[in-house]
């Protein structure tokens, strides 16, 4: 609320200063009133500049406002009211544009908490009672039914279920959990039911630790120093020393003030934020939300990109990659039998098989009998014979013998990074279906373009096993990968790469599991459409379209806005040189110098405005 009032005050100042200047030069009001308004508004407008300069000095930081404060104080002491008004006009504009670009959201923790269940079912002997999550104690037996989120970290004591762990690991394929297996808080029961024994509750759970990681990562984020900050760190010192020496030699206060007003870098204070504001607007039109102009500059220095696999490189959606016969049955027959066995199942793999069969125009009948064993597979009766579709263990338990040669072939397929589902018919193994997380069509092209833009190393992070990771990495041409990762493992690698100080590090991801890593990286980029609110809030840049090619687009825009910023400095240098010549030769005095500064300020501003219409290579 306070910030909004300050912004409104700046708008009031901007309008007032413009009116005062117009009245002064158009001779609209009597001199007495004219002098009063010039004096009053120049003094009022100087106050925010002095406050900003004081805060900068207190924080051991040199800012443009410090130099502007010196120029303004000298102008006011010498009753150069119009000069002060000109300078304040540009500085007020700079603050307005600065407020526009500085936007950061603080709702990441709230988004995470939405995944935590409020009520849980606790087993007491033969009874099941519902309690608040805050009442859970270590050792409690908790009933998890279809669609429930698991509220604790624990051990399965009975039952079988397919658990969607994407909120923690990013894995797209549900994991089968049976007696003795560990389960984690915030994960979702996609199929079956469980009774679990609580081992970690409350703040000790994986989920609560994840919330803490996000908060700590935001606090520890490594800052990115902007171009303007670097510029002012040396420019202001040189200018102040230069004007003192000038006065020592010439003893002409009006000339010194004219020089100070010419060199006052208020045009940079406007043009640079405007360049980044234009870049933010251009990015928004492309479905890219950049939360601050400084992240464009950060992108320009990124040498390493860490990218999560699921939901970024891959679609997070299962795809049938092939149907294979290891018997006399044809591939079409194997697919038909699998579709018959799975047509009534709601399991993601079963649905993918049925959809694939329809897409291949393979006709299949509804079975006379159907049975699904959670986490194992399904059976159906077709032509008075049993069709079995599922895991290797399930087929063996159903009486189907798998030869050593067939086992060797299946193991070879698994080692290549493929997930498979076996199909049995009439007590024989007839074939298998290969499936996996579908790689995005634009992933390889996006990675190629990022390398062309100067990224030296692209590393994939994934919760999947090594074989799956290696297969995906090879297809999209990333430089290396790390597999079998939990959120804390991903964060460990982000810290490791950031700590190497070999350029900036960007993290690209989606999902709750990436939130802490996105927050810790120098630049965090979230895939917005399929990413969670948590990832979007924790990231610095959010891609609102599920299109990985948007990543090289924003990198290209970052390079462009940095280039234009450098051009603004060059323009400023040339114009300042011309103004200094006029001031040294006494062609212009303080008021004319301030007017010269004000008029020439618009040249770098117009250069920055080019960003609104600039077309990228992908347009």
C-alpha positions as CSV (number, residue, x, y, z in Angstrom):
1,X,0.0,0.0,0.0
2,X,2.9,2.3,0.9
3,X,4.6,1.6,-2.5
4,X,1.3,2.4,-4.4
5,X,1.1,5.8,-2.6
6,X,4.7,6.6,-3.5
7,X,4.0,5.7,-7.2
8,X,1.0,8.0,-7.2
9,X,3.1,10.7,-5.6
10,X,5.6,10.4,-8.5
11,X,2.8,10.7,-11.0
12,X,1.6,13.9,-9.3
13,X,5.2,15.2,-9.3
14,X,5.6,14.4,-13.0
15,X,2.5,16.3,-13.9
16,X,3.3,19.2,-11.6
17,X,6.8,19.7,-12.9
18,X,5.6,19.6,-16.5
19,X,3.0,22.3,-15.7
20,X,5.5,24.5,-13.9
21,X,8.0,24.3,-16.8
22,X,5.3,25.1,-19.4
23,X,4.1,28.0,-17.2
24,X,7.7,29.3,-16.7
25,X,8.7,29.3,-20.4
26,X,5.3,30.4,-21.8
27,X,5.2,33.4,-19.3
28,X,1.6,32.4,-18.3
29,X,1.7,33.4,-14.7
30,X,3.2,36.5,-13.0
31,X,6.8,36.3,-12.0
32,X,6.1,36.2,-8.3
33,X,3.9,33.1,-8.7
34,X,6.3,31.6,-11.2
35,X,9.2,31.9,-8.9
36,X,7.2,30.4,-6.0
37,X,6.1,27.3,-8.1
38,X,9.6,26.8,-9.4
39,X,11.0,27.0,-5.9
40,X,8.3,24.9,-4.2
41,X,8.2,22.0,-6.7
42,X,11.9,21.8,-7.3
43,X,12.4,21.5,-3.5
44,X,9.5,19.0,-3.1
45,X,10.8,16.8,-6.0
46,X,14.3,16.8,-4.7
47,X,13.3,15.2,-1.4
48,X,12.8,11.6,-2.8
49,X,16.1,11.9,-4.6
50,X,17.9,12.9,-1.3
51,X,16.2,10.0,0.5
52,X,17.2,7.5,-2.1
53,X,20.8,8.8,-2.2
54,X,21.0,8.6,1.7
55,X,19.7,5.0,1.6
56,X,22.3,4.1,-1.1
57,X,25.2,5.5,1.0
58,X,23.9,3.8,4.1
59,X,23.9,0.5,2.3
60,X,27.4,1.2,1.0
61,X,26.2,1.5,-2.6
62,X,26.8,4.3,-5.1
63,X,23.7,5.2,-7.2
64,X,22.8,7.7,-9.9
65,X,20.7,9.5,-7.3
66,X,23.8,10.4,-5.4
67,X,25.2,12.3,-8.3
68,X,21.8,13.8,-9.0
69,X,21.5,14.9,-5.4
70,X,24.8,16.8,-5.6
71,X,23.6,18.5,-8.8
72,X,20.2,19.3,-7.3
73,X,21.6,20.7,-4.0
74,X,24.1,22.9,-5.8
75,X,21.3,24.1,-8.2
76,X,19.0,24.9,-5.3
77,X,21.8,26.7,-3.3
78,X,22.4,28.9,-6.4
79,X,18.7,29.4,-6.9
80,X,18.8,27.7,-10.3
81,X,15.2,26.6,-9.9
82,X,14.5,25.7,-13.5
83,X,17.6,23.6,-13.7
84,X,16.4,21.7,-10.6
85,X,13.0,21.2,-12.2
86,X,14.5,19.8,-15.4
87,X,16.7,17.3,-13.6
88,X,13.8,16.2,-11.3
89,X,11.5,15.7,-14.3
90,X,13.8,13.0,-15.6
91,X,14.5,11.5,-12.2
92,X,10.8,11.2,-11.5
93,X,10.3,9.4,-14.8
94,X,13.1,7.1,-13.9
95,X,11.4,6.1,-10.6
96,X,8.1,5.4,-12.4
97,X,9.8,3.1,-14.9
98,X,11.8,1.5,-12.1
99,X,8.7,0.7,-10.2
100,X,7.2,-0.8,-13.3
101,X,10.1,-3.3,-13.8
102,X,10.6,-4.4,-10.2
103,X,8.0,-7.1,-9.7
104,X,8.6,-10.2,-7.7
105,X,6.0,-12.5,-6.3
106,X,6.1,-13.9,-2.7
107,X,3.4,-16.6,-2.9
108,X,5.5,-19.7,-3.4
109,X,5.0,-21.1,0.1
110,X,1.2,-20.6,-0.2
111,X,1.1,-22.6,-3.4
112,X,3.0,-25.5,-1.8
113,X,0.6,-25.6,1.1
114,X,-2.3,-26.3,-1.3
115,X,-0.9,-29.9,-1.7
116,X,-1.1,-30.7,2.0
117,X,-4.3,-32.5,3.0
118,X,-6.3,-31.1,5.8
119,X,-8.0,-34.3,7.0
120,X,-6.6,-37.9,7.2
121,X,-8.0,-41.3,8.0
122,X,-6.4,-43.1,10.9
123,X,-6.9,-46.8,11.6
124,X,-7.7,-47.6,15.3
125,X,-8.1,-51.3,15.7
126,X,-11.1,-52.2,13.4
127,X,-12.2,-48.6,13.2
128,X,-11.2,-45.8,10.9
129,X,-11.5,-42.3,12.2
130,X,-10.9,-39.0,10.5
131,X,-8.6,-36.4,12.1
132,X,-6.9,-33.2,11.4
133,X,-3.4,-33.5,9.8
134,X,-2.0,-31.7,12.9
135,X,-3.2,-34.7,15.1
136,X,-1.0,-37.3,13.3
137,X,1.6,-38.9,15.5
138,X,4.6,-41.1,14.7
139,X,3.5,-44.7,14.5
140,X,-0.1,-44.0,13.5
141,X,-1.6,-46.2,10.8
142,X,-3.1,-44.1,8.0
143,X,-5.5,-45.3,5.4
144,X,-4.8,-44.0,1.9
145,X,-7.6,-44.5,-0.6
146,X,-7.8,-43.8,-4.3
147,X,-7.3,-40.0,-5.0
148,X,-5.9,-39.3,-1.5
149,X,-2.7,-37.4,-1.0
150,X,-0.3,-39.1,1.5
151,X,0.2,-36.7,4.5
152,X,3.4,-38.3,6.0
153,X,6.6,-40.1,5.2
154,X,6.0,-43.7,6.1
155,X,6.1,-47.5,5.4
156,X,3.4,-49.5,3.6
157,X,2.1,-52.1,6.1
158,X,-0.7,-53.5,3.8
159,X,-2.2,-53.0,0.4
160,X,-0.9,-52.1,-3.0
161,X,-1.2,-48.9,-5.1
162,X,0.2,-46.9,-7.9
163,X,1.6,-43.6,-6.4
164,X,2.1,-40.5,-8.5
165,X,5.3,-39.0,-7.1
166,X,5.6,-36.2,-9.7
167,X,5.1,-33.5,-7.0
168,X,8.4,-34.6,-5.4
169,X,10.5,-36.4,-8.0
170,X,9.0,-35.2,-11.3
171,X,8.7,-38.8,-12.5
172,X,5.8,-39.1,-15.0
173,X,5.1,-42.8,-14.5
174,X,3.3,-43.8,-11.3
175,X,5.4,-46.0,-9.0
176,X,4.0,-49.3,-7.6
177,X,4.0,-49.5,-3.8
178,X,3.6,-52.7,-1.8
179,X,4.1,-53.9,1.7
180,X,7.5,-52.7,3.0
181,X,7.9,-49.9,0.5
182,X,8.5,-46.3,1.6
183,X,6.0,-43.5,0.6
184,X,6.4,-39.8,0.9
185,X,4.2,-36.9,1.9
186,X,2.3,-34.9,-0.8
187,X,2.4,-37.8,-3.3
188,X,-0.9,-38.9,-4.8
189,X,-2.6,-42.3,-4.8
190,X,-3.5,-42.9,-8.5
191,X,-4.7,-46.5,-8.1
192,X,-5.4,-49.0,-5.3
193,X,-5.4,-48.5,-1.5
194,X,-2.8,-48.6,1.2
195,X,-2.3,-48.6,5.0
196,X,0.9,-46.9,5.9
197,X,2.7,-46.5,9.2
198,X,3.8,-42.9,9.9
199,X,7.5,-42.5,10.3
200,X,8.0,-38.8,9.8
201,X,5.2,-36.2,10.6
202,X,4.8,-32.5,10.5
203,X,8.0,-30.5,9.9
204,X,10.1,-33.7,9.5
205,X,8.4,-34.9,6.3
206,X,9.9,-34.6,2.9
207,X,7.1,-32.2,1.9
208,X,7.7,-29.8,4.8
209,X,11.4,-29.9,4.1
210,X,10.7,-28.9,0.6
211,X,8.8,-25.9,1.8
212,X,11.8,-24.9,3.9
213,X,14.1,-25.4,0.9
214,X,12.1,-23.0,-1.2
215,X,12.1,-20.3,1.6
216,X,15.9,-20.7,2.2
217,X,16.7,-20.7,-1.5
218,X,14.9,-17.4,-2.0
219,X,16.8,-15.9,1.0
220,X,20.1,-17.1,-0.4
221,X,19.6,-16.1,-4.0
222,X,22.8,-14.7,-5.6
223,X,22.1,-11.2,-6.8
224,X,22.8,-10.0,-10.3
225,X,24.4,-6.6,-10.6
226,X,22.8,-4.4,-13.2
227,X,24.6,-2.4,-15.9
228,X,23.6,0.9,-14.3
229,X,25.0,-0.2,-10.9
230,X,28.4,-1.0,-12.5
231,X,28.4,2.2,-14.4
232,X,27.6,4.4,-11.4
233,X,30.2,2.8,-9.2
234,X,33.1,4.5,-11.2
235,X,31.3,7.3,-13.1
236,X,30.0,9.2,-10.0
237,X,33.4,9.1,-8.3
238,X,35.2,10.5,-11.3
239,X,32.5,13.2,-11.9
240,X,32.6,14.4,-8.3
241,X,36.4,14.6,-8.2
242,X,36.4,16.2,-11.7
243,X,34.0,19.0,-10.7
244,X,35.9,19.7,-7.5
245,X,39.2,20.0,-9.5
246,X,37.4,22.1,-12.1
247,X,36.2,24.6,-9.5
248,X,39.7,24.7,-7.9
249,X,41.2,25.7,-11.2
250,X,38.5,28.0,-12.7
251,X,36.7,29.4,-9.6
252,X,33.6,29.7,-11.8
253,X,30.6,28.2,-10.0
254,X,28.2,28.7,-12.9
255,X,30.5,26.8,-15.3
256,X,31.0,24.0,-12.7
257,X,27.3,23.8,-12.2
258,X,26.7,23.7,-15.9
259,X,29.2,20.9,-16.3
260,X,27.6,19.0,-13.4
261,X,24.2,19.3,-14.9
262,X,25.4,18.2,-18.3
263,X,27.1,15.1,-16.9
264,X,24.2,14.2,-14.5
265,X,23.3,10.8,-15.7
266,X,19.5,11.1,-15.4
267,X,19.1,10.0,-19.0
268,X,20.7,6.7,-18.2
269,X,18.4,6.5,-15.2
270,X,15.5,6.6,-17.6
271,X,16.7,5.0,-20.7
272,X,18.2,1.8,-19.2
273,X,15.1,0.9,-17.1
274,X,13.0,1.8,-20.2
275,X,15.0,-0.7,-22.3
276,X,14.3,-3.4,-19.8
277,X,10.7,-2.4,-19.5
278,X,10.3,-2.7,-23.3
279,X,12.0,-6.1,-23.2
280,X,9.6,-7.2,-20.5
281,X,6.6,-6.0,-22.6
282,X,8.0,-7.8,-25.7
283,X,8.5,-11.0,-23.7
284,X,5.0,-10.8,-22.4
285,X,3.6,-10.6,-25.9
286,X,5.4,-13.9,-26.6
287,X,3.9,-15.6,-23.5
288,X,7.0,-15.1,-21.4
289,X,6.8,-13.4,-18.0
290,X,10.1,-11.9,-16.8
291,X,9.9,-10.8,-13.1
292,X,12.6,-8.1,-13.3
293,X,14.8,-6.5,-15.9
294,X,18.0,-7.6,-14.2
295,X,17.3,-11.2,-15.2
296,X,17.7,-10.3,-18.9
297,X,21.2,-9.2,-18.1
298,X,21.7,-12.4,-16.1
299,X,20.6,-14.5,-19.1
300,X,23.3,-12.7,-21.2
301,X,25.9,-14.2,-18.8
302,X,24.5,-17.7,-18.5
303,X,27.1,-20.3,-19.4
304,X,25.5,-23.4,-17.8
305,X,21.8,-24.5,-17.9
306,X,20.4,-27.2,-15.7
307,X,17.2,-28.6,-17.1
308,X,14.7,-30.9,-15.5
309,X,13.5,-33.8,-17.7
310,X,9.9,-34.4,-17.0
311,X,7.5,-31.6,-18.2
312,X,10.3,-29.7,-19.8
313,X,12.3,-31.9,-22.2
314,X,9.5,-34.5,-22.1
315,X,5.7,-34.0,-22.2
316,X,5.0,-35.9,-18.9
317,X,2.6,-38.0,-21.0
318,X,3.0,-41.7,-21.8
319,X,3.6,-42.7,-25.4
320,X,3.6,-46.2,-27.0
321,X,7.0,-46.5,-28.7
322,X,6.6,-50.0,-30.2
323,X,4.8,-53.3,-30.2
324,X,7.0,-56.5,-30.4
325,X,6.2,-60.1,-30.9
326,X,8.4,-62.9,-29.3
327,X,6.2,-65.7,-30.5
328,X,4.3,-66.7,-33.6
329,X,1.7,-64.0,-33.0
330,X,1.8,-60.9,-35.2
331,X,2.5,-57.4,-33.8
332,X,-1.1,-56.5,-34.6
333,X,-2.3,-59.6,-32.6
334,X,-0.1,-58.6,-29.6
335,X,-1.5,-55.0,-29.6
336,X,-5.1,-56.4,-30.0
337,X,-4.7,-58.7,-27.0
338,X,-3.1,-55.9,-24.9
339,X,-6.0,-53.6,-25.7
340,X,-8.6,-56.2,-24.8
341,X,-6.9,-56.8,-21.4
342,X,-6.6,-53.1,-20.7
343,X,-9.7,-51.5,-22.2
344,X,-11.5,-51.3,-18.8
345,X,-8.5,-50.1,-16.9
346,X,-7.9,-46.5,-15.7
347,X,-4.2,-47.0,-15.4
348,X,-2.1,-44.4,-17.5
349,X,-0.3,-47.2,-19.4
350,X,-3.4,-49.1,-20.1
351,X,-5.2,-46.0,-21.4
352,X,-2.2,-45.3,-23.6
353,X,-2.3,-48.8,-25.1
354,X,-6.1,-48.6,-25.8
355,X,-5.7,-45.1,-27.4
356,X,-2.7,-46.4,-29.4
357,X,-4.7,-49.4,-30.7
358,X,-7.5,-47.1,-31.8
359,X,-5.0,-44.8,-33.5
360,X,-3.6,-47.8,-35.4
361,X,-7.1,-48.8,-36.4
362,X,-6.8,-52.2,-34.6
363,X,-10.2,-53.4,-33.8
364,X,-10.7,-55.2,-30.5
365,X,-13.7,-56.7,-28.7
366,X,-14.7,-56.1,-25.1
367,X,-13.7,-59.1,-23.0
368,X,-16.3,-61.3,-21.3
369,X,-14.5,-61.0,-18.0
370,X,-12.0,-58.5,-16.7
371,X,-9.9,-58.2,-13.6
372,X,-7.2,-55.7,-12.6
373,X,-4.6,-56.3,-9.9
374,X,-3.3,-52.9,-8.7
375,X,0.4,-52.4,-9.4
376,X,0.7,-55.7,-11.3
377,X,-1.5,-55.7,-14.4
378,X,-4.9,-57.0,-15.7
379,X,-6.5,-60.1,-17.0
380,X,-9.4,-60.7,-19.4
381,X,-11.1,-63.6,-21.1
382,X,-11.1,-63.6,-24.9
383,X,-12.2,-66.5,-27.1
384,X,-12.5,-68.6,-23.9
385,X,-8.8,-68.1,-23.2
386,X,-7.0,-65.8,-20.7
387,X,-5.2,-62.7,-21.8
388,X,-2.7,-61.3,-19.3
389,X,-1.1,-57.9,-19.6
390,X,1.3,-56.5,-17.0
391,X,4.7,-56.9,-15.2
392,X,7.0,-59.9,-15.7
393,X,6.4,-61.0,-12.1
394,X,2.6,-60.9,-12.6
395,X,2.8,-63.1,-15.7
396,X,5.0,-65.6,-13.9
397,X,2.6,-65.7,-10.9
398,X,-0.2,-66.4,-13.4
399,X,1.6,-69.5,-14.7
400,X,3.3,-68.2,-17.8
401,X,6.8,-69.5,-18.2
402,X,9.4,-67.1,-19.7
403,X,12.4,-68.7,-21.3
404,X,16.0,-67.6,-20.6
405,X,16.3,-66.3,-24.2
406,X,13.1,-64.2,-23.7
407,X,14.3,-62.9,-20.3
408,X,17.7,-61.9,-21.9
409,X,15.9,-60.0,-24.6
410,X,13.6,-58.2,-22.2
411,X,16.6,-57.3,-19.9
412,X,18.5,-55.8,-22.9
413,X,15.5,-53.7,-23.8
414,X,15.2,-52.4,-20.2
415,X,19.0,-51.5,-20.1
416,X,18.4,-49.4,-23.2
417,X,16.1,-47.2,-21.1
418,X,12.8,-48.6,-22.2
419,X,9.8,-49.4,-20.0
420,X,7.9,-52.5,-21.1
421,X,4.6,-54.2,-20.5
422,X,4.3,-58.0,-21.2
423,X,1.4,-59.6,-23.0
424,X,0.5,-63.2,-22.4
425,X,-2.2,-65.4,-24.1
426,X,-3.3,-69.0,-23.5
427,X,-0.5,-69.5,-20.9
428,X,2.2,-68.3,-23.3
429,X,4.2,-65.0,-23.6
430,X,3.3,-63.6,-27.0
431,X,5.0,-60.2,-26.9
432,X,5.6,-56.9,-25.2
433,X,4.8,-53.3,-25.6
434,X,7.4,-50.6,-25.1
435,X,6.3,-47.2,-23.7
436,X,7.9,-44.1,-22.3
437,X,7.5,-40.4,-21.5
438,X,7.2,-38.6,-24.8
439,X,10.0,-36.3,-25.7
440,X,8.9,-32.8,-26.9
441,X,9.3,-32.2,-30.6
442,X,11.0,-28.9,-30.0
443,X,13.5,-30.1,-27.3
444,X,16.5,-30.9,-29.5
445,X,16.0,-27.7,-31.6
446,X,15.7,-25.6,-28.4
447,X,18.9,-27.1,-27.0
448,X,20.8,-26.5,-30.3
449,X,19.7,-22.9,-30.4
450,X,20.7,-22.3,-26.8
451,X,24.2,-23.5,-27.6
452,X,24.3,-21.2,-30.6
453,X,23.4,-18.3,-28.3
454,X,26.5,-19.0,-26.2
455,X,25.5,-21.5,-23.5
456,X,28.5,-23.8,-23.0
457,X,27.0,-26.6,-21.0
458,X,23.5,-28.1,-20.7
459,X,22.9,-30.6,-18.0
460,X,19.7,-32.7,-17.5
461,X,18.4,-33.5,-14.0
462,X,15.9,-36.3,-13.5
463,X,14.3,-38.6,-11.0
464,X,14.3,-41.4,-13.5
465,X,16.8,-44.2,-13.6
466,X,20.1,-44.1,-15.4
467,X,19.0,-46.1,-18.4
468,X,16.0,-43.8,-19.1
469,X,18.0,-40.7,-18.5
470,X,20.8,-41.8,-20.9
471,X,18.3,-42.5,-23.6
472,X,16.6,-39.1,-23.3
473,X,19.9,-37.3,-23.1
474,X,21.2,-38.9,-26.3
475,X,18.0,-38.0,-28.2
476,X,18.0,-34.3,-27.3
477,X,21.8,-33.9,-27.3
478,X,22.4,-32.5,-23.8
479,X,26.0,-32.5,-22.6
480,X,25.5,-34.6,-19.5
481,X,22.9,-35.7,-16.9
482,X,22.3,-36.7,-13.3
483,X,19.7,-39.4,-12.5
484,X,17.7,-40.9,-9.6
485,X,17.3,-37.4,-8.0
486,X,15.0,-36.3,-5.2
487,X,14.4,-32.5,-4.7
488,X,17.3,-32.2,-2.2
489,X,19.6,-33.9,-4.7
490,X,18.7,-31.5,-7.5
491,X,19.3,-28.6,-5.1
492,X,22.7,-30.0,-4.3
493,X,23.7,-30.0,-8.0
494,X,22.3,-26.4,-8.4
495,X,24.5,-25.3,-5.5
496,X,27.5,-27.1,-6.9
497,X,27.2,-25.5,-10.4
498,X,26.4,-22.0,-9.0
499,X,29.4,-22.3,-6.7
500,X,31.8,-23.0,-9.6
501,X,31.5,-19.3,-10.7
502,X,32.0,-20.1,-14.3
503,X,29.4,-17.7,-15.6
504,X,25.8,-17.6,-14.5
505,X,23.7,-20.7,-14.0
506,X,20.1,-21.0,-15.2
507,X,17.6,-23.7,-14.1
508,X,14.7,-24.7,-16.3
509,X,11.9,-26.8,-14.7
510,X,8.3,-27.3,-13.7
511,X,6.5,-28.9,-10.8
512,X,6.8,-28.5,-7.1
513,X,10.0,-30.6,-7.1
514,X,11.8,-27.9,-9.0
515,X,10.7,-24.9,-6.9
516,X,13.8,-24.8,-4.6
517,X,16.2,-25.3,-7.4
518,X,14.5,-22.6,-9.5
519,X,14.8,-20.2,-6.6
520,X,18.4,-20.8,-5.9
521,X,19.8,-20.7,-9.5
522,X,21.0,-17.3,-10.8
523,X,18.1,-17.3,-13.2
524,X,15.2,-19.7,-12.6
525,X,12.9,-20.5,-15.7
526,X,9.6,-22.3,-15.1
527,X,7.4,-23.9,-17.8
528,X,4.2,-22.1,-16.8
529,X,1.3,-24.0,-18.4
530,X,2.2,-27.5,-17.1
531,X,4.2,-26.2,-14.2
532,X,2.7,-25.7,-10.8
533,X,2.0,-22.3,-9.2
534,X,4.9,-23.0,-6.9
535,X,7.4,-23.3,-9.7
536,X,6.1,-20.1,-11.4
537,X,6.3,-18.1,-8.2
538,X,9.8,-19.4,-7.3
539,X,11.2,-18.7,-10.8
540,X,12.5,-15.5,-12.2
541,X,11.1,-16.2,-15.7
542,X,7.8,-18.1,-16.4
543,X,7.0,-19.5,-19.8
544,X,3.2,-19.4,-20.0
545,X,3.2,-21.6,-23.1
546,X,4.3,-25.2,-23.1
547,X,7.0,-24.6,-25.7
548,X,10.7,-25.1,-24.9
549,X,11.6,-22.9,-27.9
550,X,10.5,-20.0,-25.8
551,X,13.7,-20.5,-23.7
552,X,16.1,-19.5,-26.6
553,X,13.7,-16.7,-27.4
554,X,14.1,-15.1,-24.0
555,X,17.9,-15.7,-24.1
556,X,18.0,-13.9,-27.5
557,X,15.9,-11.0,-26.0
558,X,18.3,-10.8,-23.1
559,X,21.2,-10.4,-25.5
560,X,19.3,-7.8,-27.4
561,X,18.3,-5.6,-24.4
562,X,21.9,-5.8,-23.1
563,X,23.2,-4.7,-26.6
564,X,20.7,-1.8,-26.7
565,X,21.7,-0.7,-23.1
566,X,25.3,-0.6,-24.3
567,X,24.2,1.6,-27.2
568,X,22.4,3.9,-24.8
569,X,25.6,4.4,-22.9
570,X,27.5,5.1,-26.2
571,X,24.8,7.7,-27.2
572,X,25.0,9.2,-23.7
573,X,28.8,9.5,-24.0
574,X,28.7,11.3,-27.3
575,X,26.0,13.7,-26.2
576,X,27.7,14.4,-22.9
577,X,30.9,15.2,-24.8
578,X,29.1,17.7,-26.9
579,X,27.4,19.3,-23.8
580,X,30.7,19.5,-22.0
581,X,32.3,21.4,-24.9
582,X,29.4,23.9,-24.8
583,X,29.7,24.2,-21.0
584,X,33.5,24.6,-21.0
585,X,33.3,27.3,-23.7
586,X,30.6,29.1,-21.7
587,X,28.2,28.8,-24.6
588,X,25.6,27.5,-22.1
589,X,25.0,28.2,-18.5
590,X,23.3,26.1,-15.7
591,X,19.8,26.5,-16.9
592,X,20.7,25.9,-20.6
593,X,22.8,22.9,-19.5
594,X,19.8,21.4,-17.6
595,X,17.6,22.0,-20.7
596,X,20.3,20.4,-23.0
597,X,20.4,17.4,-20.7
598,X,16.7,17.1,-20.7
599,X,16.2,17.3,-24.5
600,X,19.1,15.0,-25.3
601,X,17.8,12.5,-22.8
602,X,15.1,11.5,-25.2
603,X,17.6,10.2,-27.8
604,X,18.7,7.1,-25.8
605,X,15.1,6.7,-24.7
606,X,13.9,6.4,-28.3
607,X,16.7,3.9,-28.9
608,X,15.3,1.8,-26.0
609,X,11.8,2.0,-27.4
610,X,13.0,0.1,-30.5
611,X,12.6,-3.1,-28.4
612,X,8.8,-2.8,-28.5
613,X,8.9,-3.5,-32.2
614,X,12.0,-5.6,-32.6
615,X,11.6,-9.0,-34.2
616,X,13.5,-12.1,-33.0
617,X,14.9,-14.8,-35.2
618,X,11.9,-17.1,-34.3
619,X,9.3,-14.5,-35.3
